[in-house]
Amino acid sequence: AEAREPIQVEQELANLAQGCELAIAAGLRVNAGHGLTYWNVRPIALLPGMEELNIGHSIISRSVLVGIDRAIREMKAAMFGVIY
């Protein structure tokens, strides 16, 4: 969540992808949260094996400004690149 430079982002995503692989191989389910925002959620959502994202804080914070319906639609678009 705190990586800013492209090389750092790539390395952290590689670490997370490896962690997902190891967890799945061990029979675990993979979920993520804490630190996910509208700006960094997409690559996490697209990790192979990712089952659930806990992103309530970002959505609720945004909803104060734009309403809950729009905040949720914006998060879905950020996650999957689809307008809802």
PyMOL Python script that loads the backbone (N, CA, C, O; Angstrom):
from pymol import cmd

cmd.read_pdbstr("""\
ATOM      1  N   ALA A   1       0.820  -1.196   0.000  1.00  0.00           N
ATOM      2  CA  ALA A   1       0.000   0.000   0.000  1.00  0.00           C
ATOM      3  C   ALA A   1       0.860   1.255   0.000  1.00  0.00           C
ATOM      4  O   ALA A   1       0.408   2.309  -0.448  1.00  0.00           O
ATOM      5  N   GLU A   2       2.075   1.163   0.488  1.00  0.00           N
ATOM      6  CA  GLU A   2       2.925   2.350   0.584  1.00  0.00           C
ATOM      7  C   GLU A   2       3.951   2.462  -0.530  1.00  0.00           C
ATOM      8  O   GLU A   2       4.659   3.465  -0.608  1.00  0.00           O
ATOM      9  N   ALA A   3       4.049   1.466  -1.387  1.00  0.00           N
ATOM     10  CA  ALA A   3       5.005   1.524  -2.491  1.00  0.00           C
ATOM     11  C   ALA A   3       4.562   2.607  -3.474  1.00  0.00           C
ATOM     12  O   ALA A   3       3.387   2.680  -3.834  1.00  0.00           O
ATOM     13  N   ARG A   4       5.486   3.430  -3.896  1.00  0.00           N
ATOM     14  CA  ARG A   4       5.163   4.531  -4.805  1.00  0.00           C
ATOM     15  C   ARG A   4       5.911   4.431  -6.133  1.00  0.00           C
ATOM     16  O   ARG A   4       5.330   4.669  -7.191  1.00  0.00           O
ATOM     17  N   GLU A   5       7.169   4.086  -6.082  1.00  0.00           N
ATOM     18  CA  GLU A   5       7.973   3.992  -7.296  1.00  0.00           C
ATOM     19  C   GLU A   5       7.585   2.725  -8.061  1.00  0.00           C
ATOM     20  O   GLU A   5       7.340   1.687  -7.446  1.00  0.00           O
ATOM     21  N   PRO A   6       7.529   2.797  -9.382  1.00  0.00           N
ATOM     22  CA  PRO A   6       7.117   1.631 -10.173  1.00  0.00           C
ATOM     23  C   PRO A   6       7.894   0.351  -9.847  1.00  0.00           C
ATOM     24  O   PRO A   6       7.301  -0.726  -9.800  1.00  0.00           O
ATOM     25  N   ILE A   7       9.187   0.448  -9.626  1.00  0.00           N
ATOM     26  CA  ILE A   7       9.978  -0.745  -9.313  1.00  0.00           C
ATOM     27  C   ILE A   7       9.556  -1.336  -7.967  1.00  0.00           C
ATOM     28  O   ILE A   7       9.513  -2.555  -7.802  1.00  0.00           O
ATOM     29  N   GLN A   8       9.247  -0.465  -7.014  1.00  0.00           N
ATOM     30  CA  GLN A   8       8.772  -0.940  -5.710  1.00  0.00           C
ATOM     31  C   GLN A   8       7.409  -1.624  -5.850  1.00  0.00           C
ATOM     32  O   GLN A   8       7.171  -2.682  -5.268  1.00  0.00           O
ATOM     33  N   VAL A   9       6.532  -1.011  -6.620  1.00  0.00           N
ATOM     34  CA  VAL A   9       5.197  -1.583  -6.832  1.00  0.00           C
ATOM     35  C   VAL A   9       5.331  -2.965  -7.460  1.00  0.00           C
ATOM     36  O   VAL A   9       4.695  -3.916  -7.007  1.00  0.00           O
ATOM     37  N   GLU A  10       6.148  -3.079  -8.492  1.00  0.00           N
ATOM     38  CA  GLU A  10       6.351  -4.372  -9.165  1.00  0.00           C
ATOM     39  C   GLU A  10       6.866  -5.430  -8.197  1.00  0.00           C
ATOM     40  O   GLU A  10       6.397  -6.568  -8.211  1.00  0.00           O
ATOM     41  N   GLN A  11       7.834  -5.057  -7.354  1.00  0.00           N
ATOM     42  CA  GLN A  11       8.411  -6.014  -6.406  1.00  0.00           C
ATOM     43  C   GLN A  11       7.374  -6.453  -5.375  1.00  0.00           C
ATOM     44  O   GLN A  11       7.276  -7.637  -5.054  1.00  0.00           O
ATOM     45  N   GLU A  12       6.610  -5.508  -4.864  1.00  0.00           N
ATOM     46  CA  GLU A  12       5.588  -5.853  -3.870  1.00  0.00           C
ATOM     47  C   GLU A  12       4.499  -6.737  -4.479  1.00  0.00           C
ATOM     48  O   GLU A  12       4.021  -7.672  -3.836  1.00  0.00           O
ATOM     49  N   LEU A  13       4.110  -6.439  -5.717  1.00  0.00           N
ATOM     50  CA  LEU A  13       3.117  -7.293  -6.383  1.00  0.00           C
ATOM     51  C   LEU A  13       3.667  -8.697  -6.622  1.00  0.00           C
ATOM     52  O   LEU A  13       2.934  -9.678  -6.494  1.00  0.00           O
ATOM     53  N   ALA A  14       4.941  -8.801  -6.966  1.00  0.00           N
ATOM     54  CA  ALA A  14       5.567 -10.113  -7.138  1.00  0.00           C
ATOM     55  C   ALA A  14       5.569 -10.873  -5.812  1.00  0.00           C
ATOM     56  O   ALA A  14       5.303 -12.075  -5.784  1.00  0.00           O
ATOM     57  N   ASN A  15       5.867 -10.176  -4.715  1.00  0.00           N
ATOM     58  CA  ASN A  15       5.839 -10.810  -3.393  1.00  0.00           C
ATOM     59  C   ASN A  15       4.441 -11.303  -3.053  1.00  0.00           C
ATOM     60  O   ASN A  15       4.268 -12.411  -2.544  1.00  0.00           O
ATOM     61  N   LEU A  16       3.447 -10.469  -3.338  1.00  0.00           N
ATOM     62  CA  LEU A  16       2.066 -10.861  -3.053  1.00  0.00           C
ATOM     63  C   LEU A  16       1.626 -12.038  -3.923  1.00  0.00           C
ATOM     64  O   LEU A  16       0.944 -12.943  -3.442  1.00  0.00           O
ATOM     65  N   ALA A  17       2.008 -12.030  -5.186  1.00  0.00           N
ATOM     66  CA  ALA A  17       1.661 -13.136  -6.080  1.00  0.00           C
ATOM     67  C   ALA A  17       2.283 -14.438  -5.580  1.00  0.00           C
ATOM     68  O   ALA A  17       1.635 -15.484  -5.596  1.00  0.00           O
ATOM     69  N   GLN A  18       3.523 -14.375  -5.143  1.00  0.00           N
ATOM     70  CA  GLN A  18       4.186 -15.558  -4.604  1.00  0.00           C
ATOM     71  C   GLN A  18       3.474 -16.015  -3.332  1.00  0.00           C
ATOM     72  O   GLN A  18       3.278 -17.213  -3.126  1.00  0.00           O
ATOM     73  N   GLY A  19       3.094 -15.080  -2.494  1.00  0.00           N
ATOM     74  CA  GLY A  19       2.361 -15.424  -1.280  1.00  0.00           C
ATOM     75  C   GLY A  19       1.037 -16.094  -1.585  1.00  0.00           C
ATOM     76  O   GLY A  19       0.644 -17.042  -0.905  1.00  0.00           O
ATOM     77  N   CYS A  20       0.344 -15.605  -2.609  1.00  0.00           N
ATOM     78  CA  CYS A  20      -0.917 -16.228  -3.032  1.00  0.00           C
ATOM     79  C   CYS A  20      -0.679 -17.673  -3.473  1.00  0.00           C
ATOM     80  O   CYS A  20      -1.417 -18.578  -3.085  1.00  0.00           O
ATOM     81  N   GLU A  21       0.341 -17.875  -4.272  1.00  0.00           N
ATOM     82  CA  GLU A  21       0.660 -19.226  -4.747  1.00  0.00           C
ATOM     83  C   GLU A  21       0.938 -20.167  -3.585  1.00  0.00           C
ATOM     84  O   GLU A  21       0.418 -21.282  -3.545  1.00  0.00           O
ATOM     85  N   LEU A  22       1.750 -19.724  -2.648  1.00  0.00           N
ATOM     86  CA  LEU A  22       2.095 -20.548  -1.490  1.00  0.00           C
ATOM     87  C   LEU A  22       0.869 -20.858  -0.643  1.00  0.00           C
ATOM     88  O   LEU A  22       0.688 -21.989  -0.192  1.00  0.00           O
ATOM     89  N   ALA A  23       0.031 -19.854  -0.431  1.00  0.00           N
ATOM     90  CA  ALA A  23      -1.176 -20.051   0.379  1.00  0.00           C
ATOM     91  C   ALA A  23      -2.105 -21.055  -0.281  1.00  0.00           C
ATOM     92  O   ALA A  23      -2.618 -21.955   0.383  1.00  0.00           O
ATOM     93  N   ILE A  24      -2.322 -20.910  -1.567  1.00  0.00           N
ATOM     94  CA  ILE A  24      -3.217 -21.824  -2.286  1.00  0.00           C
ATOM     95  C   ILE A  24      -2.649 -23.239  -2.275  1.00  0.00           C
ATOM     96  O   ILE A  24      -3.387 -24.206  -2.090  1.00  0.00           O
ATOM     97  N   ALA A  25      -1.343 -23.358  -2.474  1.00  0.00           N
ATOM     98  CA  ALA A  25      -0.701 -24.680  -2.441  1.00  0.00           C
ATOM     99  C   ALA A  25      -0.853 -25.340  -1.074  1.00  0.00           C
ATOM    100  O   ALA A  25      -0.876 -26.567  -0.973  1.00  0.00           O
ATOM    101  N   ALA A  26      -0.955 -24.530  -0.026  1.00  0.00           N
ATOM    102  CA  ALA A  26      -1.119 -25.053   1.326  1.00  0.00           C
ATOM    103  C   ALA A  26      -2.596 -25.285   1.674  1.00  0.00           C
ATOM    104  O   ALA A  26      -2.927 -25.672   2.795  1.00  0.00           O
ATOM    105  N   GLY A  27      -3.466 -25.043   0.704  1.00  0.00           N
ATOM    106  CA  GLY A  27      -4.884 -25.267   0.934  1.00  0.00           C
ATOM    107  C   GLY A  27      -5.615 -24.106   1.585  1.00  0.00           C
ATOM    108  O   GLY A  27      -6.730 -24.274   2.080  1.00  0.00           O
ATOM    109  N   LEU A  28      -4.999 -22.929   1.589  1.00  0.00           N
ATOM    110  CA  LEU A  28      -5.614 -21.751   2.197  1.00  0.00           C
ATOM    111  C   LEU A  28      -6.361 -20.924   1.159  1.00  0.00           C
ATOM    112  O   LEU A  28      -6.099 -21.024  -0.039  1.00  0.00           O
ATOM    113  N   ARG A  29      -7.282 -20.114   1.631  1.00  0.00           N
ATOM    114  CA  ARG A  29      -7.980 -19.160   0.779  1.00  0.00           C
ATOM    115  C   ARG A  29      -7.289 -17.803   0.940  1.00  0.00           C
ATOM    116  O   ARG A  29      -6.772 -17.490   2.012  1.00  0.00           O
ATOM    117  N   VAL A  30      -7.281 -17.007  -0.120  1.00  0.00           N
ATOM    118  CA  VAL A  30      -6.540 -15.751  -0.121  1.00  0.00           C
ATOM    119  C   VAL A  30      -7.500 -14.556  -0.118  1.00  0.00           C
ATOM    120  O   VAL A  30      -8.351 -14.418  -0.997  1.00  0.00           O
ATOM    121  N   ASN A  31      -7.338 -13.704   0.887  1.00  0.00           N
ATOM    122  CA  ASN A  31      -8.093 -12.463   1.024  1.00  0.00           C
ATOM    123  C   ASN A  31      -7.097 -11.333   1.255  1.00  0.00           C
ATOM    124  O   ASN A  31      -5.967 -11.572   1.679  1.00  0.00           O
ATOM    125  N   ALA A  32      -7.521 -10.095   0.976  1.00  0.00           N
ATOM    126  CA  ALA A  32      -6.639  -8.944   1.195  1.00  0.00           C
ATOM    127  C   ALA A  32      -7.443  -7.767   1.733  1.00  0.00           C
ATOM    128  O   ALA A  32      -8.655  -7.683   1.536  1.00  0.00           O
ATOM    129  N   GLY A  33      -6.760  -6.877   2.402  1.00  0.00           N
ATOM    130  CA  GLY A  33      -7.387  -5.668   2.919  1.00  0.00           C
ATOM    131  C   GLY A  33      -6.350  -4.786   3.566  1.00  0.00           C
ATOM    132  O   GLY A  33      -5.150  -5.019   3.421  1.00  0.00           O
ATOM    133  N   HIS A  34      -6.800  -3.782   4.274  1.00  0.00           N
ATOM    134  CA  HIS A  34      -5.934  -2.850   4.991  1.00  0.00           C
ATOM    135  C   HIS A  34      -4.965  -2.163   4.036  1.00  0.00           C
ATOM    136  O   HIS A  34      -3.956  -2.741   3.632  1.00  0.00           O
ATOM    137  N   GLY A  35      -5.278  -0.960   3.692  1.00  0.00           N
ATOM    138  CA  GLY A  35      -4.423  -0.181   2.809  1.00  0.00           C
ATOM    139  C   GLY A  35      -4.878  -0.174   1.367  1.00  0.00           C
ATOM    140  O   GLY A  35      -4.267   0.500   0.537  1.00  0.00           O
ATOM    141  N   LEU A  36      -5.928  -0.899   1.044  1.00  0.00           N
ATOM    142  CA  LEU A  36      -6.426  -0.881  -0.330  1.00  0.00           C
ATOM    143  C   LEU A  36      -7.229   0.391  -0.561  1.00  0.00           C
ATOM    144  O   LEU A  36      -8.049   0.795   0.263  1.00  0.00           O
ATOM    145  N   THR A  37      -6.967   1.009  -1.711  1.00  0.00           N
ATOM    146  CA  THR A  37      -7.632   2.260  -2.070  1.00  0.00           C
ATOM    147  C   THR A  37      -8.121   2.165  -3.509  1.00  0.00           C
ATOM    148  O   THR A  37      -7.899   1.165  -4.193  1.00  0.00           O
ATOM    149  N   TYR A  38      -8.780   3.210  -3.949  1.00  0.00           N
ATOM    150  CA  TYR A  38      -9.242   3.278  -5.341  1.00  0.00           C
ATOM    151  C   TYR A  38      -8.060   3.251  -6.305  1.00  0.00           C
ATOM    152  O   TYR A  38      -8.224   2.875  -7.465  1.00  0.00           O
ATOM    153  N   TRP A  39      -6.888   3.638  -5.852  1.00  0.00           N
ATOM    154  CA  TRP A  39      -5.727   3.766  -6.730  1.00  0.00           C
ATOM    155  C   TRP A  39      -4.856   2.522  -6.764  1.00  0.00           C
ATOM    156  O   TRP A  39      -4.093   2.344  -7.713  1.00  0.00           O
ATOM    157  N   ASN A  40      -4.943   1.659  -5.763  1.00  0.00           N
ATOM    158  CA  ASN A  40      -4.059   0.483  -5.767  1.00  0.00           C
ATOM    159  C   ASN A  40      -4.804  -0.853  -5.763  1.00  0.00           C
ATOM    160  O   ASN A  40      -4.169  -1.906  -5.707  1.00  0.00           O
ATOM    161  N   VAL A  41      -6.127  -0.830  -5.820  1.00  0.00           N
ATOM    162  CA  VAL A  41      -6.903  -2.058  -5.662  1.00  0.00           C
ATOM    163  C   VAL A  41      -6.853  -2.973  -6.892  1.00  0.00           C
ATOM    164  O   VAL A  41      -6.880  -4.195  -6.740  1.00  0.00           O
ATOM    165  N   ARG A  42      -6.783  -2.421  -8.082  1.00  0.00           N
ATOM    166  CA  ARG A  42      -6.887  -3.255  -9.296  1.00  0.00           C
ATOM    167  C   ARG A  42      -5.838  -4.364  -9.371  1.00  0.00           C
ATOM    168  O   ARG A  42      -6.210  -5.519  -9.578  1.00  0.00           O
ATOM    169  N   PRO A  43      -4.545  -4.069  -9.214  1.00  0.00           N
ATOM    170  CA  PRO A  43      -3.579  -5.161  -9.336  1.00  0.00           C
ATOM    171  C   PRO A  43      -3.743  -6.221  -8.243  1.00  0.00           C
ATOM    172  O   PRO A  43      -3.406  -7.385  -8.458  1.00  0.00           O
ATOM    173  N   ILE A  44      -4.248  -5.834  -7.093  1.00  0.00           N
ATOM    174  CA  ILE A  44      -4.476  -6.799  -6.021  1.00  0.00           C
ATOM    175  C   ILE A  44      -5.681  -7.668  -6.372  1.00  0.00           C
ATOM    176  O   ILE A  44      -5.646  -8.887  -6.200  1.00  0.00           O
ATOM    177  N   ALA A  45      -6.734  -7.043  -6.857  1.00  0.00           N
ATOM    178  CA  ALA A  45      -7.943  -7.787  -7.244  1.00  0.00           C
ATOM    179  C   ALA A  45      -7.647  -8.794  -8.346  1.00  0.00           C
ATOM    180  O   ALA A  45      -8.295  -9.838  -8.422  1.00  0.00           O
ATOM    181  N   LEU A  46      -6.687  -8.494  -9.189  1.00  0.00           N
ATOM    182  CA  LEU A  46      -6.372  -9.363 -10.328  1.00  0.00           C
ATOM    183  C   LEU A  46      -5.343 -10.449 -10.017  1.00  0.00           C
ATOM    184  O   LEU A  46      -5.011 -11.247 -10.894  1.00  0.00           O
ATOM    185  N   LEU A  47      -4.835 -10.492  -8.791  1.00  0.00           N
ATOM    186  CA  LEU A  47      -3.873 -11.544  -8.449  1.00  0.00           C
ATOM    187  C   LEU A  47      -4.540 -12.914  -8.555  1.00  0.00           C
ATOM    188  O   LEU A  47      -5.645 -13.097  -8.044  1.00  0.00           O
ATOM    189  N   PRO A  48      -3.898 -13.869  -9.200  1.00  0.00           N
ATOM    190  CA  PRO A  48      -4.470 -15.207  -9.291  1.00  0.00           C
ATOM    191  C   PRO A  48      -4.740 -15.790  -7.909  1.00  0.00           C
ATOM    192  O   PRO A  48      -3.858 -15.821  -7.050  1.00  0.00           O
ATOM    193  N   GLY A  49      -5.960 -16.245  -7.710  1.00  0.00           N
ATOM    194  CA  GLY A  49      -6.330 -16.873  -6.453  1.00  0.00           C
ATOM    195  C   GLY A  49      -6.955 -15.926  -5.438  1.00  0.00           C
ATOM    196  O   GLY A  49      -7.442 -16.372  -4.399  1.00  0.00           O
ATOM    197  N   MET A  50      -6.949 -14.623  -5.722  1.00  0.00           N
ATOM    198  CA  MET A  50      -7.541 -13.661  -4.787  1.00  0.00           C
ATOM    199  C   MET A  50      -9.047 -13.892  -4.730  1.00  0.00           C
ATOM    200  O   MET A  50      -9.726 -13.865  -5.757  1.00  0.00           O
ATOM    201  N   GLU A  51      -9.560 -14.118  -3.532  1.00  0.00           N
ATOM    202  CA  GLU A  51     -10.985 -14.419  -3.376  1.00  0.00           C
ATOM    203  C   GLU A  51     -11.801 -13.278  -2.815  1.00  0.00           C
ATOM    204  O   GLU A  51     -12.955 -13.098  -3.206  1.00  0.00           O
ATOM    205  N   GLU A  52     -11.239 -12.508  -1.919  1.00  0.00           N
ATOM    206  CA  GLU A  52     -12.032 -11.482  -1.242  1.00  0.00           C
ATOM    207  C   GLU A  52     -11.165 -10.284  -0.900  1.00  0.00           C
ATOM    208  O   GLU A  52     -10.005 -10.423  -0.513  1.00  0.00           O
ATOM    209  N   LEU A  53     -11.754  -9.101  -1.051  1.00  0.00           N
ATOM    210  CA  LEU A  53     -11.077  -7.865  -0.683  1.00  0.00           C
ATOM    211  C   LEU A  53     -11.884  -7.163   0.394  1.00  0.00           C
ATOM    212  O   LEU A  53     -13.104  -7.046   0.282  1.00  0.00           O
ATOM    213  N   ASN A  54     -11.213  -6.697   1.434  1.00  0.00           N
ATOM    214  CA  ASN A  54     -11.841  -5.948   2.508  1.00  0.00           C
ATOM    215  C   ASN A  54     -11.445  -4.488   2.347  1.00  0.00           C
ATOM    216  O   ASN A  54     -10.363  -4.074   2.762  1.00  0.00           O
ATOM    217  N   ILE A  55     -12.334  -3.718   1.740  1.00  0.00           N
ATOM    218  CA  ILE A  55     -12.007  -2.344   1.371  1.00  0.00           C
ATOM    219  C   ILE A  55     -13.042  -1.359   1.893  1.00  0.00           C
ATOM    220  O   ILE A  55     -13.216  -0.283   1.320  1.00  0.00           O
ATOM    221  N   GLY A  56     -13.715  -1.706   2.949  1.00  0.00           N
ATOM    222  CA  GLY A  56     -14.785  -0.879   3.480  1.00  0.00           C
ATOM    223  C   GLY A  56     -14.369   0.528   3.837  1.00  0.00           C
ATOM    224  O   GLY A  56     -15.118   1.473   3.590  1.00  0.00           O
ATOM    225  N   HIS A  57     -13.184   0.690   4.417  1.00  0.00           N
ATOM    226  CA  HIS A  57     -12.764   2.023   4.857  1.00  0.00           C
ATOM    227  C   HIS A  57     -12.703   2.992   3.681  1.00  0.00           C
ATOM    228  O   HIS A  57     -13.220   4.106   3.775  1.00  0.00           O
ATOM    229  N   SER A  58     -12.097   2.598   2.603  1.00  0.00           N
ATOM    230  CA  SER A  58     -11.991   3.481   1.442  1.00  0.00           C
ATOM    231  C   SER A  58     -13.368   3.826   0.881  1.00  0.00           C
ATOM    232  O   SER A  58     -13.632   4.977   0.533  1.00  0.00           O
ATOM    233  N   ILE A  59     -14.233   2.838   0.796  1.00  0.00           N
ATOM    234  CA  ILE A  59     -15.566   3.072   0.239  1.00  0.00           C
ATOM    235  C   ILE A  59     -16.370   4.009   1.133  1.00  0.00           C
ATOM    236  O   ILE A  59     -16.978   4.962   0.645  1.00  0.00           O
ATOM    237  N   ILE A  60     -16.377   3.748   2.424  1.00  0.00           N
ATOM    238  CA  ILE A  60     -17.153   4.586   3.333  1.00  0.00           C
ATOM    239  C   ILE A  60     -16.597   6.004   3.377  1.00  0.00           C
ATOM    240  O   ILE A  60     -17.364   6.966   3.405  1.00  0.00           O
ATOM    241  N   SER A  61     -15.281   6.145   3.383  1.00  0.00           N
ATOM    242  CA  SER A  61     -14.682   7.483   3.375  1.00  0.00           C
ATOM    243  C   SER A  61     -15.097   8.255   2.122  1.00  0.00           C
ATOM    244  O   SER A  61     -15.442   9.434   2.194  1.00  0.00           O
ATOM    245  N   ARG A  62     -15.059   7.585   0.990  1.00  0.00           N
ATOM    246  CA  ARG A  62     -15.455   8.227  -0.272  1.00  0.00           C
ATOM    247  C   ARG A  62     -16.941   8.558  -0.272  1.00  0.00           C
ATOM    248  O   ARG A  62     -17.351   9.588  -0.806  1.00  0.00           O
ATOM    249  N   SER A  63     -17.747   7.685   0.326  1.00  0.00           N
ATOM    250  CA  SER A  63     -19.192   7.879   0.295  1.00  0.00           C
ATOM    251  C   SER A  63     -19.631   9.139   1.034  1.00  0.00           C
ATOM    252  O   SER A  63     -20.699   9.681   0.749  1.00  0.00           O
ATOM    253  N   VAL A  64     -18.832   9.603   1.967  1.00  0.00           N
ATOM    254  CA  VAL A  64     -19.153  10.848   2.673  1.00  0.00           C
ATOM    255  C   VAL A  64     -19.221  12.008   1.677  1.00  0.00           C
ATOM    256  O   VAL A  64     -20.003  12.943   1.849  1.00  0.00           O
ATOM    257  N   LEU A  65     -18.394  11.934   0.638  1.00  0.00           N
ATOM    258  CA  LEU A  65     -18.336  13.000  -0.360  1.00  0.00           C
ATOM    259  C   LEU A  65     -19.303  12.805  -1.519  1.00  0.00           C
ATOM    260  O   LEU A  65     -19.874  13.773  -2.021  1.00  0.00           O
ATOM    261  N   VAL A  66     -19.493  11.538  -1.956  1.00  0.00           N
ATOM    262  CA  VAL A  66     -20.246  11.301  -3.193  1.00  0.00           C
ATOM    263  C   VAL A  66     -21.466  10.404  -3.013  1.00  0.00           C
ATOM    264  O   VAL A  66     -22.207  10.191  -3.973  1.00  0.00           O
ATOM    265  N   GLY A  67     -21.693   9.879  -1.829  1.00  0.00           N
ATOM    266  CA  GLY A  67     -22.805   8.951  -1.598  1.00  0.00           C
ATOM    267  C   GLY A  67     -22.346   7.514  -1.763  1.00  0.00           C
ATOM    268  O   GLY A  67     -21.406   7.227  -2.505  1.00  0.00           O
ATOM    269  N   ILE A  68     -23.021   6.616  -1.063  1.00  0.00           N
ATOM    270  CA  ILE A  68     -22.597   5.214  -1.041  1.00  0.00           C
ATOM    271  C   ILE A  68     -22.743   4.539  -2.399  1.00  0.00           C
ATOM    272  O   ILE A  68     -21.878   3.753  -2.786  1.00  0.00           O
ATOM    273  N   ASP A  69     -23.812   4.826  -3.129  1.00  0.00           N
ATOM    274  CA  ASP A  69     -24.012   4.185  -4.433  1.00  0.00           C
ATOM    275  C   ASP A  69     -22.864   4.512  -5.384  1.00  0.00           C
ATOM    276  O   ASP A  69     -22.293   3.617  -6.006  1.00  0.00           O
ATOM    277  N   ARG A  70     -22.537   5.772  -5.491  1.00  0.00           N
ATOM    278  CA  ARG A  70     -21.442   6.176  -6.385  1.00  0.00           C
ATOM    279  C   ARG A  70     -20.100   5.642  -5.896  1.00  0.00           C
ATOM    280  O   ARG A  70     -19.279   5.208  -6.704  1.00  0.00           O
ATOM    281  N   ALA A  71     -19.867   5.669  -4.586  1.00  0.00           N
ATOM    282  CA  ALA A  71     -18.597   5.168  -4.043  1.00  0.00           C
ATOM    283  C   ALA A  71     -18.405   3.695  -4.387  1.00  0.00           C
ATOM    284  O   ALA A  71     -17.300   3.278  -4.734  1.00  0.00           O
ATOM    285  N   ILE A  72     -19.459   2.917  -4.294  1.00  0.00           N
ATOM    286  CA  ILE A  72     -19.370   1.489  -4.633  1.00  0.00           C
ATOM    287  C   ILE A  72     -19.151   1.302  -6.126  1.00  0.00           C
ATOM    288  O   ILE A  72     -18.320   0.489  -6.532  1.00  0.00           O
ATOM    289  N   ARG A  73     -19.888   2.045  -6.952  1.00  0.00           N
ATOM    290  CA  ARG A  73     -19.693   1.938  -8.407  1.00  0.00           C
ATOM    291  C   ARG A  73     -18.266   2.315  -8.800  1.00  0.00           C
ATOM    292  O   ARG A  73     -17.665   1.668  -9.657  1.00  0.00           O
ATOM    293  N   GLU A  74     -17.730   3.353  -8.179  1.00  0.00           N
ATOM    294  CA  GLU A  74     -16.355   3.769  -8.477  1.00  0.00           C
ATOM    295  C   GLU A  74     -15.347   2.704  -8.057  1.00  0.00           C
ATOM    296  O   GLU A  74     -14.365   2.474  -8.764  1.00  0.00           O
ATOM    297  N   MET A  75     -15.575   2.052  -6.920  1.00  0.00           N
ATOM    298  CA  MET A  75     -14.652   1.006  -6.478  1.00  0.00           C
ATOM    299  C   MET A  75     -14.714  -0.194  -7.420  1.00  0.00           C
ATOM    300  O   MET A  75     -13.678  -0.765  -7.762  1.00  0.00           O
ATOM    301  N   LYS A  76     -15.897  -0.576  -7.836  1.00  0.00           N
ATOM    302  CA  LYS A  76     -16.009  -1.682  -8.792  1.00  0.00           C
ATOM    303  C   LYS A  76     -15.279  -1.341 -10.083  1.00  0.00           C
ATOM    304  O   LYS A  76     -14.594  -2.189 -10.655  1.00  0.00           O
ATOM    305  N   ALA A  77     -15.423  -0.112 -10.540  1.00  0.00           N
ATOM    306  CA  ALA A  77     -14.713   0.311 -11.757  1.00  0.00           C
ATOM    307  C   ALA A  77     -13.206   0.289 -11.534  1.00  0.00           C
ATOM    308  O   ALA A  77     -12.456  -0.113 -12.423  1.00  0.00           O
ATOM    309  N   ALA A  78     -12.757   0.717 -10.356  1.00  0.00           N
ATOM    310  CA  ALA A  78     -11.317   0.694 -10.049  1.00  0.00           C
ATOM    311  C   ALA A  78     -10.789  -0.726  -9.989  1.00  0.00           C
ATOM    312  O   ALA A  78      -9.660  -0.987 -10.406  1.00  0.00           O
ATOM    313  N   MET A  79     -11.593  -1.645  -9.474  1.00  0.00           N
ATOM    314  CA  MET A  79     -11.163  -3.032  -9.328  1.00  0.00           C
ATOM    315  C   MET A  79     -11.078  -3.750 -10.673  1.00  0.00           C
ATOM    316  O   MET A  79     -10.121  -4.478 -10.935  1.00  0.00           O
ATOM    317  N   PHE A  80     -12.066  -3.547 -11.505  1.00  0.00           N
ATOM    318  CA  PHE A  80     -12.194  -4.375 -12.707  1.00  0.00           C
ATOM    319  C   PHE A  80     -12.220  -3.587 -14.014  1.00  0.00           C
ATOM    320  O   PHE A  80     -12.322  -4.182 -15.088  1.00  0.00           O
ATOM    321  N   GLY A  81     -12.130  -2.277 -13.942  1.00  0.00           N
ATOM    322  CA  GLY A  81     -12.123  -1.469 -15.158  1.00  0.00           C
ATOM    323  C   GLY A  81     -13.451  -1.468 -15.883  1.00  0.00           C
ATOM    324  O   GLY A  81     -13.500  -1.257 -17.095  1.00  0.00           O
ATOM    325  N   VAL A  82     -14.532  -1.705 -15.150  1.00  0.00           N
ATOM    326  CA  VAL A  82     -15.865  -1.765 -15.733  1.00  0.00           C
ATOM    327  C   VAL A  82     -16.721  -0.706 -15.052  1.00  0.00           C
ATOM    328  O   VAL A  82     -16.671  -0.548 -13.832  1.00  0.00           O
ATOM    329  N   ILE A  83     -17.492   0.004 -15.831  1.00  0.00           N
ATOM    330  CA  ILE A  83     -18.415   0.996 -15.281  1.00  0.00           C
ATOM    331  C   ILE A  83     -19.722   0.281 -14.924  1.00  0.00           C
ATOM    332  O   ILE A  83     -20.300  -0.422 -15.753  1.00  0.00           O
ATOM    333  N   TYR A  84     -20.176   0.468 -13.688  1.00  0.00           N
ATOM    334  CA  TYR A  84     -21.418  -0.153 -13.214  1.00  0.00           C
ATOM    335  C   TYR A  84     -22.509   0.880 -13.128  1.00  0.00           C
ATOM    336  O   TYR A  84     -23.636   0.558 -12.749  1.00  0.00           O
TER     337      TYR A  84
END
""", "prot")
cmd.dss("prot")
cmd.show_as("cartoon", "prot")
cmd.util.cbc("prot")
cmd.orient("prot")
